[in-house]
């Protein structure tokens, strides 16, 4: 009697008991084919208003005080410096993050010099991981690490940050559950409140300086 039928019977009987192992994907970062619409994320208006207002509150009284105290630096030079600084700060705050099916990119308007702020583009397929780094103030920032070892800072002050992070997770497969904005909105609200108080003090300072200059 041939043993072939017996071998086939044993193989069929134990096939379900000892199934063949299946291959699993162990990569931590896997780009998905999910289609997403092109989206543009801009810096939060609350952050822009707060920082610009704080700059004005800290600098505008200086020319008036220089005029009232006959300082060696002419007020017009201070006005020029303040204007240049304001334009530079505004340029930094025009940062935009653009995401689509292919990549994430950080851009600035064409009038912003590349020497001041230079954007970048990173294809989703080149993203290796999202690495946290601690800041001097105790916060956390995150960097994209590309396949060639370059680091790209994840913009963390944009409006709709949670939606941006969701796109990153969808397109890269990286778990972004613990990724949080660098600063919460209430922090900027407190700073804005103190800035408005400082502007009131500035108004009193300017009125006093103008009165002194007329004496």
C-alpha positions as CSV (number, residue, x, y, z in Angstrom):
1,X,0.0,0.0,0.0
2,X,1.4,3.4,-1.0
3,X,2.0,5.8,1.8
4,X,1.2,8.9,-0.4
5,X,-2.6,8.9,0.6
6,X,-1.6,8.7,4.2
7,X,0.8,11.6,3.9
8,X,-1.9,13.7,2.2
9,X,-4.4,12.9,4.9
10,X,-2.0,13.8,7.7
11,X,-1.1,17.1,5.9
12,X,-4.8,18.0,5.5
13,X,-5.5,17.1,9.1
14,X,-2.8,19.2,10.7
15,X,-2.9,22.1,8.3
16,X,-5.3,24.0,10.5
17,X,-3.5,23.2,13.7
18,X,-0.1,24.5,12.4
19,X,-0.9,27.2,9.8
20,X,1.9,28.7,7.9
21,X,3.2,32.0,9.4
22,X,2.2,35.1,7.4
23,X,4.4,38.0,6.6
24,X,3.9,41.1,8.6
25,X,5.0,44.7,7.9
26,X,7.2,45.9,10.7
27,X,8.1,49.4,9.3
28,X,7.2,52.2,11.8
29,X,6.7,54.6,9.0
30,X,4.6,53.7,6.0
31,X,3.2,56.3,3.6
32,X,-0.5,55.7,2.8
33,X,-2.2,56.2,-0.5
34,X,-5.0,58.2,1.2
35,X,-5.9,61.2,-1.0
36,X,-5.9,64.5,0.8
37,X,-6.8,67.9,-0.6
38,X,-4.2,70.6,-0.7
39,X,-4.3,72.6,2.5
40,X,-2.6,75.8,3.6
41,X,-1.9,76.4,7.3
42,X,-1.0,79.9,8.4
43,X,0.4,81.2,11.7
44,X,-2.3,81.6,14.3
45,X,-3.9,85.2,14.1
46,X,-3.7,85.3,17.9
47,X,0.1,84.7,17.9
48,X,0.6,87.3,15.1
49,X,-1.4,90.0,16.8
50,X,0.2,89.3,20.2
51,X,3.8,89.4,18.9
52,X,3.3,92.5,16.7
53,X,1.5,94.4,19.4
54,X,4.3,93.5,21.9
55,X,6.9,94.8,19.5
56,X,5.0,98.0,19.1
57,X,4.6,98.4,22.8
58,X,8.3,97.9,23.5
59,X,9.7,100.1,20.7
60,X,7.3,103.0,19.8
61,X,8.0,105.1,23.0
62,X,11.7,105.1,22.4
63,X,11.8,108.0,19.8
64,X,9.6,110.1,22.0
65,X,11.8,109.5,25.0
66,X,14.9,110.3,22.9
67,X,13.4,113.6,21.8
68,X,12.4,114.5,25.4
69,X,15.8,113.7,26.9
70,X,17.9,115.1,24.0
71,X,19.5,111.7,23.5
72,X,22.6,111.3,21.2
73,X,20.6,109.1,18.8
74,X,18.3,111.2,16.7
75,X,14.6,110.1,16.9
76,X,14.4,109.6,13.1
77,X,17.1,106.9,13.3
78,X,15.1,105.1,15.9
79,X,12.0,105.3,13.7
80,X,14.0,103.8,10.8
81,X,15.3,101.0,13.0
82,X,11.8,100.3,14.4
83,X,10.3,100.2,11.0
84,X,12.9,97.8,9.7
85,X,12.4,95.6,12.7
86,X,8.7,95.6,12.3
87,X,8.9,94.5,8.7
88,X,11.4,91.8,9.6
89,X,9.1,90.5,12.3
90,X,6.1,90.6,10.0
91,X,8.0,88.7,7.4
92,X,8.8,85.9,9.8
93,X,5.1,85.7,10.8
94,X,4.0,85.2,7.2
95,X,5.1,81.6,7.3
96,X,2.8,79.2,5.5
97,X,2.6,75.4,5.7
98,X,1.3,73.6,2.5
99,X,0.4,69.9,2.5
100,X,-0.8,67.8,-0.3
101,X,-0.6,64.2,-1.4
102,X,3.1,64.4,-2.2
103,X,4.8,66.5,0.3
104,X,4.8,69.0,3.1
105,X,6.4,72.4,2.5
106,X,7.1,75.6,4.5
107,X,7.0,78.7,2.3
108,X,7.0,82.5,2.6
109,X,5.8,85.3,0.3
110,X,8.0,86.2,-2.6
111,X,8.9,89.5,-1.0
112,X,10.6,87.9,2.0
113,X,14.3,87.6,1.3
114,X,15.7,84.0,1.4
115,X,18.5,85.3,3.6
116,X,15.9,86.2,6.2
117,X,13.7,83.0,6.1
118,X,14.2,80.1,3.8
119,X,11.5,77.5,3.2
120,X,11.8,73.8,2.6
121,X,10.0,70.9,1.0
122,X,9.9,67.3,2.2
123,X,8.2,64.5,0.3
124,X,6.1,62.2,2.5
125,X,8.1,59.2,1.2
126,X,11.3,60.7,2.5
127,X,10.1,61.0,6.1
128,X,11.9,58.6,8.3
129,X,10.6,59.6,11.7
130,X,9.3,62.5,13.8
131,X,11.8,63.2,16.6
132,X,11.1,65.3,19.7
133,X,13.7,67.7,21.1
134,X,13.4,69.7,24.4
135,X,13.7,73.4,24.4
136,X,15.5,75.7,26.9
137,X,12.1,76.6,28.4
138,X,11.2,73.0,29.0
139,X,8.9,72.6,26.0
140,X,9.1,70.1,23.2
141,X,9.6,70.7,19.5
142,X,9.5,68.1,16.8
143,X,11.7,67.5,13.8
144,X,11.1,65.5,10.7
145,X,14.1,63.3,10.0
146,X,14.5,62.4,6.3
147,X,16.0,59.3,4.8
148,X,19.3,61.1,4.2
149,X,19.5,62.3,7.9
150,X,18.4,65.9,7.5
151,X,16.1,67.5,10.1
152,X,13.1,69.8,9.3
153,X,11.3,71.6,12.1
154,X,7.6,70.8,12.3
155,X,5.8,74.2,12.4
156,X,3.9,74.2,15.8
157,X,2.3,77.7,15.9
158,X,0.0,77.4,12.9
159,X,-3.8,77.7,13.2
160,X,-5.3,74.2,12.9
161,X,-2.3,72.4,14.3
162,X,-4.3,69.3,15.3
163,X,-5.5,69.0,11.7
164,X,-2.0,69.4,10.4
165,X,-0.7,66.6,12.7
166,X,-3.5,64.4,11.6
167,X,-2.4,64.8,8.0
168,X,1.2,63.9,9.0
169,X,-0.1,60.8,10.7
170,X,-2.2,59.8,7.7
171,X,0.6,60.3,5.1
172,X,3.5,58.8,7.1
173,X,2.0,56.3,9.5
174,X,3.8,58.0,12.5
175,X,1.8,58.0,15.7
176,X,1.2,61.6,16.6
177,X,-1.0,61.1,19.6
178,X,1.5,62.8,22.0
179,X,2.4,65.7,19.7
180,X,1.1,69.0,21.1
181,X,1.5,72.7,20.2
182,X,4.5,74.4,21.6
183,X,2.3,76.9,23.5
184,X,-1.4,76.8,24.3
185,X,-3.7,79.6,23.2
186,X,-4.3,80.7,26.8
187,X,-0.7,81.6,27.2
188,X,-0.8,84.0,24.3
189,X,-4.1,85.4,25.7
190,X,-2.3,86.3,28.9
191,X,0.6,87.8,27.0
192,X,-1.8,89.8,24.9
193,X,-3.5,91.1,28.1
194,X,-0.2,92.3,29.5
195,X,0.7,93.8,26.1
196,X,-2.5,95.9,26.1
197,X,-1.7,97.1,29.6
198,X,1.8,98.0,28.4
199,X,0.3,100.0,25.5
200,X,-1.8,102.0,28.0
201,X,1.4,102.8,29.9
202,X,3.1,103.7,26.6
203,X,0.3,106.2,25.8
204,X,0.9,107.9,29.2
205,X,4.7,107.8,28.6
206,X,4.4,109.4,25.1
207,X,2.0,112.1,26.4
208,X,4.5,112.9,29.2
209,X,7.5,112.9,26.8
210,X,5.7,115.3,24.4
211,X,4.9,117.6,27.3
212,X,8.5,117.6,28.4
213,X,9.8,118.4,24.9
214,X,7.6,121.5,24.7
215,X,9.0,123.0,27.9
